[in-house]
Amino acid sequence: MPETMLRSRWGGLIPGLLLAVILPSRLLAAAERVTCEGRYPHHLQGICLDDAAIYWCFTTQLVKTDLRGKIVKQIPVANHHGDLCLCEGKVCVAVNLGEFNEPAGKADSWIYIYRAADLTLLAKHATPEVVHGAGGIGMRNGRFYVVGGLPEGVTENYVYEYDQEFRFQKRHVIASGHTDLGIQTATFAEGRWYFGCYGKPEVLLVIDADFRLIRRTEFNCSYGIAARPEGGLVAADNLRLPNKEHEGVVFDVIPDAEHGLKRPD
């Protein structure tokens, strides 16, 4: 967290160092911006958080920090670890060991499960139905929903539904139009899905609970979008440094009728 002015819940501004003194650490994720400690060789793929920690995936590094962004645990992981979500004390990560955005048969899609407490690898679940490469994952009502790559020229996106044992249930089709490399990040909050996509500019898909498109708009949450445990949303951004290393940041976002999401004023 930068030692700068941060907005309080009451609308005023409080110096960052003073904020750390007067608020318990579990509330610090409500600050406007948190930077993950460290620099990484690959870019940020996604984030999720609980009431004590933020989990960051940098493609080949899985990182757990406290709510100020200080590293608690970091492990190397296989390329390509993508977006992630939390479920009952476990971190679930979409993984593709094959190719992305190609016709069926070239991906090697998995969900890897890590213990949230110490990032110990607990299980690997094959998800071969995600034929263009598993890149993101979200959860709703005890079901997992996996998103991923998309070949050029395909004008719809796909969401693959699994039960808690990762038995395949259904493929959902979204009439989204083509998005560059498919869908990168996913979270369900306040009755709708938020799907972050690459592009120039980046694209946000806002989808209802029945996978009908509500809005396609320009907003960048392609490096991470997640719900807070206490309600509300955060998004992430990736900063590419001059030496080609990468940093990750998390910031507050709120729903917006025109743009789908926006940063608070």
C-alpha positions as CSV (number, residue, x, y, z in Angstrom):
1,M,0.0,0.0,0.0
2,P,1.5,3.4,-0.9
3,E,2.1,5.8,2.0
4,T,-0.2,8.4,0.5
5,M,-3.7,9.7,1.1
6,L,-6.5,7.1,1.2
7,R,-10.2,7.7,1.2
8,S,-12.0,6.7,4.4
9,R,-15.4,5.1,4.5
10,W,-16.8,8.5,5.7
11,G,-15.6,10.4,2.6
12,G,-12.6,12.1,4.2
13,L,-8.9,11.5,3.4
14,I,-6.6,9.9,5.9
15,P,-2.8,9.5,5.5
16,G,-1.9,5.9,4.7
17,L,0.5,5.5,7.6
18,L,-2.2,6.8,10.1
19,L,-4.8,4.5,8.5
20,A,-2.6,1.5,9.2
21,V,-2.5,2.5,12.9
22,I,-6.2,3.2,13.5
23,L,-7.8,0.4,11.5
24,P,-7.3,-3.4,12.0
25,S,-5.4,-5.1,9.2
26,R,-8.5,-7.1,8.1
27,L,-10.1,-3.8,7.0
28,L,-7.1,-2.5,5.0
29,A,-8.4,-4.1,1.8
30,A,-11.0,-1.4,1.7
31,A,-8.2,1.1,0.8
32,E,-8.3,2.4,-2.7
33,R,-5.1,0.7,-3.9
34,V,-2.9,-2.1,-2.7
35,T,0.4,-3.1,-4.5
36,C,1.6,-6.7,-4.3
37,E,5.1,-6.8,-2.9
38,G,7.7,-8.1,-5.4
39,R,8.3,-8.1,-9.2
40,Y,7.6,-11.0,-11.4
41,P,8.7,-12.3,-14.8
42,H,5.2,-12.8,-16.1
43,H,2.1,-10.7,-15.9
44,L,-0.8,-10.8,-13.4
45,Q,-3.5,-13.3,-14.4
46,G,-6.1,-12.8,-11.6
47,I,-6.8,-12.1,-7.9
48,C,-9.1,-13.2,-5.1
49,L,-9.3,-12.3,-1.5
50,D,-10.7,-13.3,1.9
51,D,-10.9,-11.3,5.1
52,A,-7.2,-11.7,5.9
53,A,-5.3,-12.1,2.6
54,I,-5.1,-11.4,-1.1
55,Y,-4.1,-14.1,-3.6
56,W,-2.3,-13.2,-6.8
57,C,-1.4,-15.3,-9.8
58,F,1.5,-14.1,-11.9
59,T,1.4,-16.9,-14.5
60,T,4.3,-18.9,-13.0
61,Q,4.2,-17.6,-9.4
62,L,1.3,-18.0,-7.0
63,V,1.5,-15.4,-4.2
64,K,-0.4,-14.8,-0.9
65,T,-0.1,-11.4,0.7
66,D,-1.7,-9.7,3.7
67,L,-4.2,-7.0,2.9
68,R,-1.4,-4.4,2.7
69,G,0.3,-6.4,-0.1
70,K,3.1,-7.8,2.0
71,I,4.1,-11.4,0.9
72,V,3.1,-14.2,3.3
73,K,3.8,-17.1,0.9
74,Q,5.0,-17.5,-2.6
75,I,5.4,-20.6,-4.7
76,P,6.5,-21.4,-8.3
77,V,3.8,-22.9,-10.4
78,A,3.4,-24.4,-13.9
79,N,3.0,-22.2,-16.9
80,H,0.2,-21.3,-17.5
81,H,-1.7,-20.6,-14.2
82,G,-4.5,-18.2,-14.8
83,D,-7.4,-16.6,-12.9
84,L,-8.4,-18.0,-9.5
85,C,-11.1,-18.1,-6.9
86,L,-11.6,-19.1,-3.3
87,C,-13.8,-21.9,-2.0
88,E,-13.9,-23.2,1.6
89,G,-10.4,-22.4,2.5
90,K,-9.0,-23.5,-0.9
91,V,-7.6,-21.5,-3.8
92,C,-8.8,-22.8,-7.2
93,V,-6.8,-21.9,-10.2
94,A,-7.5,-22.3,-13.9
95,V,-4.5,-23.9,-15.6
96,N,-3.7,-24.7,-19.2
97,L,-0.6,-26.8,-20.0
98,G,-1.3,-26.8,-23.7
99,E,-2.1,-24.1,-26.3
100,F,-4.7,-21.3,-26.0
101,N,-7.1,-20.0,-28.6
102,E,-6.8,-22.9,-31.0
103,P,-9.3,-25.4,-32.3
104,A,-10.3,-28.2,-30.0
105,G,-7.6,-30.7,-29.3
106,K,-4.6,-28.5,-28.6
107,A,-5.4,-27.3,-25.0
108,D,-4.7,-29.2,-21.8
109,S,-7.1,-27.7,-19.3
110,W,-7.0,-28.2,-15.5
111,I,-8.1,-26.8,-12.2
112,Y,-5.4,-26.9,-9.6
113,I,-6.5,-26.7,-5.9
114,Y,-4.2,-25.2,-3.3
115,R,-4.7,-24.9,0.5
116,A,-5.3,-21.2,1.1
117,A,-3.4,-21.2,4.4
118,D,0.0,-22.2,3.0
119,L,-0.5,-22.8,-0.8
120,T,0.1,-26.5,-0.5
121,L,-1.1,-28.2,-3.7
122,L,-4.0,-30.5,-2.8
123,A,-5.5,-31.7,-6.0
124,K,-5.6,-31.4,-9.8
125,H,-8.8,-31.8,-11.8
126,A,-8.8,-32.3,-15.6
127,T,-11.3,-30.1,-17.4
128,P,-11.0,-31.3,-21.0
129,E,-14.3,-29.7,-22.0
130,V,-12.6,-26.3,-21.9
131,V,-11.2,-27.0,-25.4
132,H,-9.6,-23.6,-26.1
133,G,-7.7,-23.4,-22.8
134,A,-8.8,-22.9,-19.2
135,G,-7.9,-19.3,-18.3
136,G,-10.3,-18.2,-15.5
137,I,-12.7,-19.5,-12.9
138,G,-15.5,-18.2,-10.7
139,M,-17.9,-19.8,-8.3
140,R,-21.7,-19.4,-7.7
141,N,-24.1,-21.5,-5.5
142,G,-21.6,-24.3,-5.0
143,R,-20.8,-24.6,-8.7
144,F,-17.6,-23.7,-10.5
145,Y,-17.6,-21.8,-13.8
146,V,-14.5,-22.0,-16.0
147,V,-13.8,-19.6,-18.9
148,G,-10.8,-19.4,-21.2
149,G,-9.5,-18.9,-24.7
150,L,-11.2,-18.3,-28.0
151,P,-10.0,-18.8,-31.6
152,E,-10.1,-15.9,-34.1
153,G,-13.4,-15.5,-35.8
154,V,-15.6,-17.1,-33.1
155,T,-18.4,-14.6,-32.2
156,E,-19.5,-16.1,-28.9
157,N,-17.9,-17.0,-25.6
158,Y,-18.3,-20.2,-23.6
159,V,-18.6,-20.8,-19.8
160,Y,-18.1,-24.4,-18.6
161,E,-20.1,-25.4,-15.4
162,Y,-18.8,-28.0,-13.0
163,D,-20.0,-29.3,-9.6
164,Q,-17.9,-29.3,-6.5
165,E,-16.2,-32.5,-7.5
166,F,-15.4,-31.0,-10.9
167,R,-17.8,-33.2,-12.8
168,F,-18.8,-31.4,-16.0
169,Q,-22.4,-30.2,-16.0
170,K,-23.1,-27.9,-18.9
171,R,-21.5,-25.5,-21.4
172,H,-23.2,-22.0,-21.4
173,V,-23.0,-19.9,-24.6
174,I,-22.8,-16.1,-24.3
175,A,-23.8,-14.0,-27.3
176,S,-21.0,-11.5,-26.7
177,G,-19.4,-11.1,-30.1
178,H,-15.7,-11.9,-30.5
179,T,-13.4,-10.9,-27.6
180,D,-9.6,-11.0,-28.0
181,L,-8.3,-14.3,-26.7
182,G,-11.7,-15.1,-25.0
183,I,-12.4,-14.3,-21.3
184,Q,-9.5,-13.8,-18.9
185,T,-11.2,-13.2,-15.5
186,A,-14.5,-14.0,-13.8
187,T,-16.5,-13.3,-10.7
188,F,-20.1,-13.4,-9.7
189,A,-21.4,-10.5,-7.5
190,E,-24.7,-8.7,-6.8
191,G,-26.7,-11.0,-9.1
192,R,-24.5,-10.9,-12.2
193,W,-21.2,-12.1,-13.7
194,Y,-18.3,-9.8,-14.5
195,F,-16.0,-11.2,-17.2
196,G,-12.8,-9.3,-18.0
197,C,-11.4,-9.6,-21.6
198,Y,-8.3,-8.3,-23.4
199,G,-8.6,-5.9,-26.3
200,K,-7.6,-2.4,-27.4
201,P,-9.4,-1.1,-25.5
202,E,-10.1,-3.9,-23.0
203,V,-13.7,-5.2,-22.8
204,L,-15.9,-6.0,-19.8
205,L,-18.9,-8.3,-20.3
206,V,-21.7,-8.0,-17.7
207,I,-23.8,-11.1,-17.8
208,D,-27.0,-12.1,-15.9
209,A,-27.4,-15.3,-13.9
210,D,-28.8,-17.1,-16.9
211,F,-25.8,-16.1,-19.1
212,R,-27.6,-13.4,-21.1
213,L,-25.6,-10.4,-22.1
214,I,-26.5,-7.3,-20.1
215,R,-23.8,-5.0,-21.4
216,R,-20.5,-5.1,-23.3
217,T,-18.5,-2.1,-22.4
218,E,-14.9,-0.7,-22.2
219,F,-13.4,-1.3,-18.8
220,N,-10.2,-3.1,-17.9
221,C,-10.5,-5.9,-15.3
222,S,-8.7,-8.4,-17.5
223,Y,-6.0,-8.8,-14.9
224,G,-8.4,-9.5,-12.1
225,I,-11.9,-9.0,-10.7
226,A,-13.1,-10.3,-7.4
227,A,-15.8,-9.9,-4.8
228,R,-15.0,-8.8,-1.2
229,P,-16.1,-11.1,1.6
230,E,-18.0,-8.3,3.1
231,G,-19.6,-7.1,-0.2
232,G,-18.3,-4.9,-3.0
233,L,-15.8,-5.5,-5.7
234,V,-12.1,-5.0,-6.4
235,A,-10.3,-5.2,-9.7
236,A,-6.6,-5.5,-10.5
237,D,-4.1,-4.1,-13.0
238,N,-0.7,-5.2,-14.2
239,L,2.2,-2.8,-14.5
240,R,4.9,-3.7,-16.9
241,L,8.2,-2.1,-15.8
242,P,11.0,-0.9,-18.1
243,N,13.0,-4.1,-17.3
244,K,10.0,-6.1,-18.5
245,E,9.2,-7.4,-14.9
246,H,5.6,-7.0,-13.7
247,E,3.9,-5.6,-10.6
248,G,0.2,-6.1,-9.6
249,V,-2.2,-3.7,-8.0
250,V,-5.7,-4.0,-6.6
251,F,-8.2,-1.2,-6.3
252,D,-11.9,-0.7,-5.5
253,V,-14.5,-0.7,-8.2
254,I,-18.3,-0.1,-8.1
255,P,-21.1,-1.0,-10.5
256,D,-21.9,1.7,-13.1
257,A,-24.9,1.9,-15.4
258,E,-22.9,3.2,-18.3
259,H,-19.6,1.4,-18.0
260,G,-20.5,-1.7,-16.1
261,L,-17.8,-0.9,-13.5
262,K,-15.9,2.2,-12.5
263,R,-13.5,3.4,-9.9
264,P,-15.1,5.3,-7.0
265,D,-15.0,9.1,-7.3
